[in-house]
Amino acid sequence: MRTFIGFHEALGLTLAHVATCGVQEVALLQAVGRTLAGDIVACVDSPSISTSRKDGFAVVSRDLDKAAADAPVALKLAGSLSAGDMRILHIAPGAAVRVTTGARLPDGADAVLAEEFCRVAGGVVICTNTASAGRNILPRGTDVTSGAMVAGDGEVLTAPLLGLIAAAGHGSVTAHRPPRAAVIATGDEVVAPGEPLPAGKLYASNMVEICGWLAAFDIPFETAIVRDRREDIRAAILSLLPCADVFLTSGGAWGSEKDLIFQVVGSLQWQGVYHRVRMGPGKPVGFGLLAGKPFFVLPGGPPSNEMAFLQLALPALMKMKGAAPKPFPMAAARLAESVTGEVGWTDFIHARLKVRDGELWVSPARLKSRLKSMAEKEALIILPEDRDEIPADESIHVQLLGPQPYEGGRL
């Protein structure tokens, strides 16, 4: 097992040891956020017929070549069609058919005159404007053409993309199955959220945050809180092993005599890949395979727990669900204050964002409360291991941790 390695080496080793979890057929209504496995080709035209874009009157365009407000043209009203009405009407020169938005276009019509330019009197349509050929018509196959590719392998299924796939004639898709995560919080001092809190104890906030991130990325999970006893930790792992694809434990990551996770997984023939990474926070993190399943030993300190999860475990989970192993976008920003570190380490610094004169600026959070700093950060400043300082006013790329209300600078 490698020890005390650089962050990028650790990330590379992590991704090299994880694979996707297979594919499954998923109904469109349950597929948002999934990653598509294979291309989607349209099996129908949409619309399946040429339709009207507006409420108005289907006409022969040349009948209205000279129509104007002061020189209206009278056309014979020859019927009406509404959306969903599959009757086939024919229109001859000198006639018009009332149509609603989405209605089938009558045979012979080549334009629709909007209703505001028409009035009906005694079976006659008085038209006060021209309507060139094609006006207010949605031709068959405009939105989707049968046989055309509408979504590609590896695309994340957003709500609009699912709407397009539905219009293309599909009711389900083949998508990558997300991994099922087992999240285990360890420690005699850890109490389940909402329970009474005895003196000297603390709530399992690490577990709650991890599960929140998992939910945000559509990754199902099971949880357990166990005492610092070998038999309890072993029982929790074995009970979750049949159903979990990946393990995330919190606490006991340093590996001292009192830290039992490594002792327990070692007794279960865990294959260690690395332990301790030159990253701050997050240094004690460990990673290996248990029964061929990725197993992350995350530190117990909240900042270390969070950063090890975000920078090493979450990219692996993204790869397992068939997505790109980069859960967060990067953006160009100018540094408002200098940041320092140590050569040989990769530092992740909580940061806040602000737009000044149309330019994005980033500042270190520098809050006394670790948990408040974690909760209020909008981005991370990354100080790479080949630098010990980034001076103020330098342009850098920051990692965004959520949607940001600004434009420009996004990579």
Secondary structure, 3 states (H helix, E strand, C coil): CEEEEEHHHHHHHHHHCCCCCCEEEEEHHHCCCCEECCCEECCCCECCCCEECCCEEEECHHHHCCCECCECEEEEEEEEECCCCCCCCECCCCEEEEECCCCECCECCCEEEEHHHEEEECCEEEECCCCCCCCCEECCCCCECCCCEEECCCCECCHHHHHHHHHCCCCEEEEECCCCEEEEEECCCEECCCCCCCCCCEECHHHHHHHHHHHHCCCCEEEEEECCCHHHHHHHHHHHCCCCCEEEEECCCCCCCCCCHHHHHHHCCCEEEEEEEEEECCCCCEEEEECCEEEEEECCCHHHHHHHHHHHHHHHHHHHCCCCCCCCCEEEEEECCCEECCCCCEEEEEEEEEEECCEEEEEECCCCCHHHHHHHCCEEEEECCCCCEECCCCEEEEEECCCCCCCCCEC
